[in-house]
Amino acid sequence: MVAIAARDLLVLRRDWKSTVTFSFFFPLAFLGLFGGLIGENLGAGLPFSFLQFALVGMAACMMAQYTMMNVTSLVQERETGFTQEIFVAPVSRFSIISGKILGGSAAGLIQITPFFFVAWAFGAPLTWGLVSGILWVAPVGLVLGGAMGVLLAGIFATSPKAVDQAVIMVMFPQMFLSGAVIPISHSNGALEVLVRLMPATYLVDLMRATAYRGTSVYAPLQLYAPWVDLVVLLAVSTAFFIAGTLLFASRERSR
């Protein structure tokens, strides 16, 4: 597990130029431009800072997405033979996948750092309570992203292009339906059903619970009790991790 995780960090260091460029693109595009425009034009009457609101939501979603992308690199490495080399080792398949999630989580945590710099540059109020709240929930978000990545890798094990497209198709709807950028507390009908089905909804809600605890806007922003969010996230992550590992391992055996 440690060796596989360390390899992912070495790859991250080798490709640091593209990593830095990509890591700053999403914060600038979504948090800086998109969030800044909404905050200045539509967020004036809100009882909270819209940029701060968007920072917490986008940090939750991007943690999951970065980890998911790092874990689904298993499919790309399948083409070079690396995946076969580690899967013939006499160790548990769950240990191999866990090492991949561990490395992807460490890389994802590093890649999320530019969000705080961009938020600070655009004037979002950053407090220690907000930052510590995000970091407290970060492990849960990283594990969720890793588990979702394993499941996608298992489903699209034979096509690197398909798995890359699947990551985008899975995460982009969740950015808007989870309340990461747009408040969803008054959703109803079909939208309410979609909101409840999105795993990121519970991740964003839990991260906001820890980030805004003890403030006047805590109650209006919360959808569920924090323990409900945590139970749902742990259950979904466990189910995705087990199903994805078994599916991916079976595809490797039958190759």
Residue frames as qw, qx, qy, qz and C-alpha x, y, z in Angstrom:
[[0.000, 0.885, 0.466, 0.000, 0.00, 0.00, 0.00],
 [0.294, -0.820, 0.096, 0.481, 2.76, 2.43, 0.95],
 [0.437, -0.183, 0.587, 0.657, 4.79, 1.62, -2.17],
 [0.245, 0.566, 0.668, 0.416, 1.84, 2.18, -4.50],
 [0.116, -0.936, -0.301, 0.141, 0.89, 5.40, -2.70],
 [0.393, -0.652, 0.269, 0.590, 4.49, 6.66, -2.88],
 [0.433, 0.145, 0.642, 0.616, 4.58, 5.93, -6.61],
 [0.132, 0.810, 0.528, 0.218, 1.56, 8.18, -7.17],
 [0.253, -0.914, -0.027, 0.316, 3.28, 11.02, -5.34],
 [0.477, -0.339, 0.497, 0.641, 6.41, 10.53, -7.47],
 [0.329, 0.479, 0.651, 0.487, 4.27, 10.72, -10.60],
 [0.060, -0.936, -0.344, 0.038, 2.68, 13.92, -9.24],
 [0.375, -0.750, 0.215, 0.501, 6.12, 15.44, -8.67],
 [0.482, -0.015, 0.620, 0.619, 7.29, 14.42, -12.15],
 [0.145, 0.564, 0.602, 0.547, 4.27, 16.03, -13.83],
 [0.213, -0.546, -0.455, 0.671, 4.18, 19.06, -11.54],
 [0.004, 0.146, -0.248, -0.958, 3.82, 21.62, -14.37],
 [0.351, -0.278, -0.663, -0.600, 0.61, 20.15, -15.75],
 [0.403, -0.476, -0.740, 0.251, -0.60, 19.44, -12.20],
 [0.163, -0.392, -0.266, 0.865, -0.17, 23.06, -11.11],
 [0.166, 0.010, -0.406, -0.898, -1.87, 24.34, -14.27],
 [0.425, -0.351, -0.757, -0.350, -4.83, 22.01, -13.86],
 [0.384, -0.442, -0.666, 0.463, -5.09, 22.66, -10.10],
 [0.055, -0.350, -0.149, 0.923, -5.41, 26.42, -10.65],
 [0.134, -0.154, -0.612, -0.764, -7.78, 26.17, -13.61],
 [0.341, -0.530, -0.761, -0.152, -10.85, 24.94, -11.72],
 [0.292, -0.587, -0.448, 0.608, -10.56, 27.40, -8.80],
 [0.069, -0.263, 0.184, 0.945, -10.10, 30.31, -11.19],
 [0.203, -0.188, -0.678, -0.681, -12.91, 29.24, -13.52],
 [0.431, -0.524, -0.711, -0.181, -15.54, 28.14, -11.01],
 [0.453, -0.610, -0.445, 0.474, -14.67, 29.87, -7.75],
 [0.273, -0.321, 0.057, 0.905, -13.08, 33.04, -9.10],
 [0.115, -0.019, -0.449, -0.886, -15.05, 33.88, -12.23],
 [0.401, -0.400, -0.728, -0.386, -18.30, 31.94, -11.90],
 [0.460, -0.554, -0.601, 0.347, -18.57, 32.32, -8.13],
 [0.240, -0.265, -0.104, 0.928, -17.37, 35.91, -8.22],
 [0.167, -0.186, -0.452, -0.856, -19.95, 36.94, -10.82],
 [0.472, -0.522, -0.677, -0.212, -22.81, 35.30, -8.92],
 [0.469, -0.455, -0.478, 0.586, -21.62, 36.75, -5.63],
 [0.144, -0.176, 0.019, 0.974, -21.38, 40.30, -6.96],
 [0.273, -0.109, -0.438, -0.849, -24.63, 40.26, -8.94],
 [0.644, -0.350, -0.528, -0.429, -27.00, 37.88, -7.14],
 [0.657, -0.244, -0.624, 0.344, -25.49, 37.30, -3.71],
 [0.059, 0.417, -0.227, 0.878, -25.84, 40.81, -2.29],
 [0.594, -0.435, 0.006, -0.677, -28.98, 39.95, -0.30],
 [0.823, -0.106, -0.556, 0.055, -27.70, 36.69, 1.15],
 [0.561, -0.802, 0.112, -0.171, -26.98, 36.50, 4.90],
 [0.786, -0.380, 0.355, 0.334, -23.59, 34.92, 4.18],
 [0.029, 0.670, -0.519, -0.529, -20.60, 35.45, 1.91],
 [0.890, 0.376, 0.035, -0.256, -21.35, 33.69, -1.38],
 [0.486, 0.638, -0.591, 0.086, -17.64, 33.21, -2.18],
 [0.243, -0.398, 0.796, -0.386, -17.14, 31.55, 1.19],
 [0.798, 0.137, 0.396, -0.432, -20.21, 29.40, 0.55],
 [0.804, 0.540, -0.205, -0.142, -18.86, 28.38, -2.88],
 [0.155, 0.648, -0.724, 0.178, -15.36, 27.74, -1.51],
 [0.506, -0.236, 0.752, -0.349, -16.58, 25.09, 0.93],
 [0.837, 0.325, 0.307, -0.316, -18.80, 23.39, -1.66],
 [0.662, 0.671, -0.327, -0.061, -16.25, 23.41, -4.45],
 [0.057, -0.600, 0.773, -0.198, -13.47, 22.21, -2.14],
 [0.690, -0.063, 0.650, -0.313, -15.62, 19.20, -1.20],
 [0.837, 0.489, 0.157, -0.191, -16.43, 18.31, -4.82],
 [0.481, 0.755, -0.446, 0.024, -12.92, 18.87, -6.16],
 [0.346, -0.502, 0.770, -0.187, -11.34, 16.74, -3.42],
 [0.786, 0.139, 0.571, -0.192, -13.53, 13.88, -4.55],
 [0.724, 0.681, -0.007, -0.113, -12.87, 14.56, -8.25],
 [0.172, 0.775, -0.607, 0.035, -9.08, 14.83, -7.96],
 [0.467, -0.322, 0.807, -0.167, -8.91, 11.59, -5.98],
 [0.808, 0.359, 0.408, -0.227, -11.26, 9.90, -8.43],
 [0.585, 0.767, -0.248, -0.088, -9.08, 10.92, -11.37],
 [0.044, -0.659, 0.745, -0.097, -5.93, 9.68, -9.64],
 [0.620, -0.106, 0.748, -0.211, -7.51, 6.31, -8.85],
 [0.795, 0.511, 0.258, -0.199, -8.94, 5.79, -12.35],
 [0.230, 0.760, -0.574, -0.198, -5.38, 6.07, -13.69],
 [0.596, -0.187, 0.780, -0.042, -5.36, 2.31, -12.97],
 [0.751, 0.528, 0.385, -0.098, -7.13, 1.93, -16.31],
 [0.392, 0.870, -0.292, -0.059, -4.47, 3.95, -18.15],
 [0.219, -0.624, 0.749, -0.034, -1.71, 2.00, -16.40],
 [0.823, 0.114, 0.538, -0.141, -3.43, -1.17, -17.58],
 [0.710, 0.703, -0.027, -0.039, -2.32, -0.29, -21.12],
 [0.200, 0.788, -0.565, 0.140, 1.34, -0.01, -20.07],
 [0.761, 0.054, -0.639, 0.096, 1.31, -3.30, -18.16],
 [0.015, 0.389, -0.598, 0.701, 1.83, -1.80, -14.69],
 [0.708, -0.230, 0.172, -0.645, -1.58, -2.93, -13.45],
 [0.936, 0.079, -0.326, -0.106, -0.85, -6.53, -14.49],
 [0.485, 0.395, -0.611, 0.484, 2.54, -6.39, -12.74],
 [0.209, -0.312, 0.567, -0.733, 1.04, -5.46, -9.38],
 [0.804, -0.090, 0.056, -0.585, -2.00, -7.74, -9.71],
 [0.849, 0.155, -0.504, 0.014, 0.17, -10.85, -10.08],
 [0.075, 0.452, -0.668, 0.587, 1.75, -10.09, -6.71],
 [0.502, -0.299, -0.810, 0.041, 0.68, -12.51, -3.93],
 [0.017, -0.121, -0.476, 0.871, -1.13, -9.83, -1.93],
 [0.226, 0.597, 0.710, -0.297, -4.76, -8.94, -1.37],
 [0.242, 0.532, 0.474, 0.659, -6.47, -7.04, -4.19],
 [0.274, -0.900, -0.330, -0.077, -8.02, -4.82, -1.54],
 [0.569, -0.589, 0.078, 0.568, -4.51, -3.86, -0.36],
 [0.438, 0.132, 0.436, 0.775, -3.53, -2.85, -3.89],
 [0.011, -0.721, -0.474, -0.505, -6.66, -0.75, -4.42],
 [0.460, -0.834, -0.243, 0.185, -6.32, 0.75, -0.92],
 [0.561, -0.343, 0.185, 0.731, -2.78, 1.82, -1.75],
 [0.250, 0.394, 0.482, 0.742, -4.04, 3.47, -4.93],
 [0.241, -0.843, -0.413, -0.247, -6.72, 5.32, -2.96],
 [0.579, -0.670, -0.093, 0.455, -4.14, 6.37, -0.35],
 [0.466, -0.104, 0.308, 0.823, -1.82, 7.80, -3.00],
 [0.071, 0.565, 0.527, 0.630, -4.69, 9.42, -4.88],
 [0.371, -0.845, -0.384, 0.026, -5.97, 10.99, -1.66],
 [0.533, -0.532, 0.043, 0.656, -2.57, 12.48, -0.82],
 [0.313, 0.130, 0.446, 0.828, -2.26, 13.86, -4.34],
 [0.100, -0.709, -0.569, -0.404, -5.83, 15.19, -4.22],
 [0.436, -0.797, -0.276, 0.315, -5.17, 16.98, -0.93],
 [0.439, -0.320, 0.226, 0.809, -2.13, 18.68, -2.48],
 [0.172, 0.326, 0.579, 0.727, -4.10, 19.65, -5.59],
 [0.190, -0.799, -0.559, -0.115, -6.87, 21.30, -3.54],
 [0.458, -0.456, -0.193, 0.738, -4.46, 23.83, -2.00],
 [0.172, 0.142, 0.304, 0.926, -4.85, 26.43, -4.84],
 [0.223, -0.690, -0.621, -0.298, -8.53, 26.83, -3.90],
 [0.443, -0.730, -0.321, 0.409, -7.55, 28.70, -0.74],
 [0.364, -0.256, 0.199, 0.873, -5.15, 31.00, -2.60],
 [0.014, 0.368, 0.572, 0.733, -7.74, 31.83, -5.26],
 [0.333, -0.744, -0.576, -0.062, -10.46, 32.39, -2.65],
 [0.444, -0.613, -0.159, 0.634, -8.17, 34.73, -0.70],
 [0.277, -0.046, 0.363, 0.889, -7.21, 36.61, -3.89],
 [0.135, -0.466, -0.582, -0.652, -10.89, 37.20, -4.78],
 [0.212, -0.388, 0.243, -0.864, -11.73, 38.43, -1.30],
 [0.739, -0.363, -0.513, -0.242, -13.43, 35.43, 0.29],
 [0.390, -0.704, 0.405, -0.434, -13.28, 35.68, 4.11],
 [0.764, 0.111, -0.623, 0.124, -11.00, 32.88, 5.29],
 [0.497, -0.667, 0.350, -0.430, -11.14, 32.07, 8.98],
 [0.010, 0.378, -0.914, 0.145, -9.35, 29.36, 10.90],
 [0.580, 0.118, 0.657, -0.467, -12.71, 27.80, 11.77],
 [0.740, 0.533, -0.043, -0.409, -13.62, 27.57, 8.08],
 [0.433, 0.587, -0.681, -0.068, -10.28, 26.08, 7.00],
 [0.171, -0.266, 0.897, -0.307, -10.15, 23.63, 9.90],
 [0.699, 0.229, 0.444, -0.512, -13.73, 22.57, 9.18],
 [0.716, 0.556, -0.305, -0.290, -12.81, 21.76, 5.60],
 [0.271, 0.515, -0.806, 0.109, -9.72, 19.82, 6.67],
 [0.469, -0.157, 0.743, -0.451, -11.64, 17.81, 9.28],
 [0.795, 0.340, 0.355, -0.356, -13.98, 16.44, 6.62],
 [0.343, 0.671, -0.558, -0.348, -11.29, 16.12, 3.93],
 [0.166, -0.254, 0.952, 0.035, -10.51, 12.42, 4.69],
 [0.540, 0.373, 0.685, -0.316, -14.17, 11.50, 4.18],
 [0.525, 0.744, -0.031, -0.413, -14.27, 13.35, 0.85],
 [0.142, 0.609, -0.741, -0.244, -11.03, 11.77, -0.32],
 [0.334, -0.038, 0.938, -0.088, -12.23, 8.27, 0.57],
 [0.584, 0.555, 0.454, -0.380, -15.54, 8.88, -1.22],
 [0.429, 0.757, -0.322, -0.374, -13.71, 10.07, -4.34],
 [0.040, -0.448, 0.885, 0.119, -11.38, 7.08, -4.21],
 [0.467, 0.175, 0.840, -0.213, -14.26, 4.62, -3.84],
 [0.586, 0.682, 0.206, -0.386, -16.13, 6.22, -6.75],
 [0.252, 0.712, -0.578, -0.309, -12.93, 6.05, -8.81],
 [0.258, -0.214, 0.942, 0.006, -12.52, 2.33, -8.06],
 [0.572, 0.423, 0.639, -0.292, -16.10, 1.66, -9.14],
 [0.512, 0.774, -0.091, -0.360, -15.65, 3.56, -12.41],
 [0.053, 0.595, -0.777, -0.200, -12.33, 1.80, -13.03],
 [0.417, 0.005, 0.903, -0.102, -14.07, -1.54, -12.54],
 [0.591, 0.599, 0.438, -0.318, -16.91, -0.66, -14.91],
 [0.552, 0.821, -0.113, -0.092, -14.73, 0.87, -17.65],
 [0.686, -0.524, 0.431, 0.264, -11.62, -1.26, -17.06],
 [0.725, 0.189, 0.499, 0.435, -10.91, -1.75, -20.77],
 [0.357, 0.710, 0.307, 0.524, -11.11, 1.86, -21.99],
 [0.397, -0.272, -0.242, 0.843, -9.03, 4.79, -20.62],
 [0.064, -0.202, -0.277, -0.937, -10.99, 7.25, -22.76],
 [0.486, -0.513, -0.590, -0.390, -14.33, 5.96, -21.49],
 [0.573, -0.499, -0.506, 0.408, -13.29, 6.15, -17.83],
 [0.249, -0.094, -0.059, 0.962, -12.06, 9.75, -18.27],
 [0.271, -0.319, -0.401, -0.815, -15.41, 10.71, -19.78],
 [0.572, -0.501, -0.647, -0.068, -17.22, 8.87, -16.99],
 [0.431, -0.309, -0.408, 0.743, -15.41, 10.91, -14.32],
 [0.033, -0.035, -0.113, -0.992, -16.61, 14.14, -15.95],
 [0.458, -0.348, -0.566, -0.590, -20.16, 12.82, -16.37],
 [0.580, -0.447, -0.649, 0.206, -20.28, 11.75, -12.72],
 [0.404, -0.336, -0.341, 0.779, -18.81, 14.86, -11.10],
 [0.033, 0.149, 0.196, 0.969, -20.11, 17.79, -13.12],
 [0.444, -0.538, -0.509, -0.505, -23.82, 17.19, -12.41],
 [0.629, -0.498, -0.514, 0.304, -22.98, 16.71, -8.74],
 [0.336, -0.009, -0.150, 0.930, -21.28, 20.11, -8.55],
 [0.249, -0.242, -0.175, -0.921, -24.60, 21.80, -9.29],
 [0.672, -0.383, -0.490, -0.402, -27.06, 19.30, -7.78],
 [0.653, -0.235, -0.581, 0.425, -25.14, 18.90, -4.51],
 [0.268, -0.941, -0.206, -0.012, -25.41, 22.56, -3.55],
 [0.710, -0.158, 0.018, 0.686, -21.70, 23.17, -3.97],
 [0.223, 0.089, 0.180, 0.954, -22.26, 26.42, -5.85],
 [0.364, -0.335, -0.299, -0.816, -26.05, 26.97, -5.88],
 [0.345, -0.110, 0.681, -0.636, -28.23, 26.63, -2.74],
 [0.397, -0.075, -0.813, -0.419, -30.58, 23.64, -3.00],
 [0.082, 0.077, 0.786, -0.608, -32.51, 23.79, 0.28],
 [0.517, 0.352, 0.296, -0.722, -35.80, 24.63, -1.50],
 [0.253, 0.212, -0.799, -0.502, -35.56, 22.00, -4.26],
 [0.641, 0.113, 0.573, -0.498, -38.69, 19.90, -4.83],
 [0.827, 0.450, -0.007, -0.336, -40.10, 17.32, -7.22],
 [0.926, 0.307, -0.087, 0.201, -37.66, 15.59, -9.55],
 [0.301, 0.721, -0.398, 0.480, -34.84, 17.93, -8.56],
 [0.544, -0.595, 0.429, -0.407, -35.24, 17.00, -4.91],
 [0.987, -0.024, 0.153, -0.033, -34.97, 13.31, -5.81],
 [0.730, 0.537, -0.201, 0.371, -31.78, 13.94, -7.81],
 [0.073, -0.769, 0.406, -0.488, -30.32, 16.02, -4.99],
 [0.750, -0.448, 0.389, -0.294, -30.87, 13.19, -2.50],
 [0.978, 0.174, 0.077, 0.082, -29.32, 10.61, -4.84],
 [0.493, 0.733, -0.318, 0.346, -26.05, 12.51, -5.25],
 [0.791, -0.301, -0.333, 0.417, -23.30, 11.32, -2.85],
 [0.375, 0.258, -0.120, 0.882, -21.67, 14.75, -3.09],
 [0.363, -0.688, -0.232, -0.584, -24.80, 16.31, -1.53],
 [0.786, -0.587, -0.190, 0.037, -24.00, 14.65, 1.78],
 [0.712, -0.016, -0.097, 0.695, -20.28, 15.46, 1.51],
 [0.120, 0.500, 0.069, 0.855, -20.95, 19.16, 0.88],
 [0.544, -0.688, -0.228, -0.423, -23.54, 19.24, 3.67],
 [0.832, -0.424, -0.199, 0.296, -21.14, 17.62, 6.16],
 [0.566, 0.141, -0.051, 0.811, -18.29, 19.95, 5.21],
 [0.108, -0.607, -0.115, -0.779, -20.52, 23.00, 5.65],
 [0.704, -0.635, -0.290, -0.134, -21.65, 21.67, 9.03],
 [0.764, -0.330, -0.129, 0.540, -18.06, 21.66, 10.31],
 [0.399, 0.290, 0.102, 0.864, -17.04, 24.87, 8.53],
 [0.204, -0.540, -0.148, -0.803, -20.00, 26.93, 9.78],
 [0.592, -0.472, -0.633, 0.161, -20.47, 25.35, 13.20],
 [0.394, -0.498, -0.369, 0.679, -21.15, 27.95, 15.88],
 [0.060, -0.047, 0.217, 0.973, -22.16, 30.67, 13.39],
 [0.429, 0.342, 0.358, -0.755, -25.52, 32.31, 12.75],
 [0.594, 0.400, -0.378, -0.586, -25.82, 30.80, 9.24],
 [0.116, -0.223, 0.967, -0.028, -25.30, 27.21, 10.37],
 [0.457, 0.311, 0.748, -0.366, -28.99, 26.25, 10.58],
 [0.565, 0.643, 0.057, -0.514, -30.18, 27.85, 7.29],
 [0.341, 0.613, -0.643, -0.308, -27.42, 26.11, 5.30],
 [0.217, -0.218, 0.946, -0.101, -27.81, 22.59, 6.71],
 [0.628, 0.019, -0.511, -0.586, -29.91, 19.94, 4.95],
 [0.856, -0.237, -0.455, -0.068, -29.36, 17.00, 7.29],
 [0.632, -0.738, 0.235, -0.011, -27.85, 16.28, 10.69],
 [0.145, 0.731, -0.661, -0.089, -24.07, 15.75, 10.43],
 [0.471, -0.230, 0.846, -0.099, -24.33, 12.16, 11.67],
 [0.759, 0.473, 0.393, -0.216, -26.78, 11.37, 8.85],
 [0.463, 0.813, -0.324, -0.141, -24.32, 12.75, 6.28],
 [0.121, -0.603, 0.788, -0.033, -21.46, 10.74, 7.78],
 [0.655, 0.021, 0.734, -0.177, -23.40, 7.46, 7.89],
 [0.731, 0.630, 0.180, -0.190, -24.53, 7.84, 4.26],
 [0.319, 0.818, -0.473, -0.081, -21.02, 8.69, 3.07],
 [0.296, -0.453, 0.837, -0.075, -19.38, 5.77, 4.88],
 [0.724, 0.215, 0.625, -0.198, -22.03, 3.34, 3.61],
 [0.658, 0.736, 0.007, -0.159, -21.77, 4.54, 0.00],
 [0.132, 0.775, -0.617, -0.044, -17.95, 4.56, 0.08],
 [0.484, -0.277, 0.824, -0.105, -17.80, 1.02, 1.48],
 [0.758, 0.407, 0.478, -0.177, -20.26, -0.31, -1.09],
 [0.533, 0.818, -0.181, -0.121, -18.46, 1.39, -4.01],
 [0.089, -0.698, 0.711, 0.006, -15.04, 0.23, -2.78],
 [0.592, -0.102, 0.795, -0.090, -16.02, -3.43, -2.43],
 [0.729, 0.556, 0.374, -0.143, -17.99, -3.57, -5.69],
 [0.391, 0.867, -0.284, -0.122, -15.33, -1.70, -7.67],
 [0.220, -0.600, 0.768, 0.029, -12.43, -3.80, -6.35],
 [0.662, 0.074, 0.742, -0.073, -14.18, -7.10, -7.06],
 [0.663, 0.699, 0.226, -0.145, -15.22, -5.96, -10.54],
 [0.249, 0.858, -0.437, -0.108, -11.80, -4.63, -11.48],
 [0.371, -0.450, 0.813, 0.001, -10.01, -7.72, -10.15],
 [0.730, 0.268, 0.623, -0.090, -12.33, -10.02, -12.09],
 [0.571, 0.809, -0.032, -0.134, -11.66, -8.07, -15.29],
 [0.010, 0.762, -0.644, -0.064, -7.91, -8.49, -14.74],
 [0.566, -0.197, 0.799, -0.054, -8.21, -12.23, -14.19],
 [0.703, 0.458, 0.541, -0.055, -10.21, -12.71, -17.39],
 [0.251, 0.839, -0.265, -0.402, -7.98, -10.53, -19.56]]
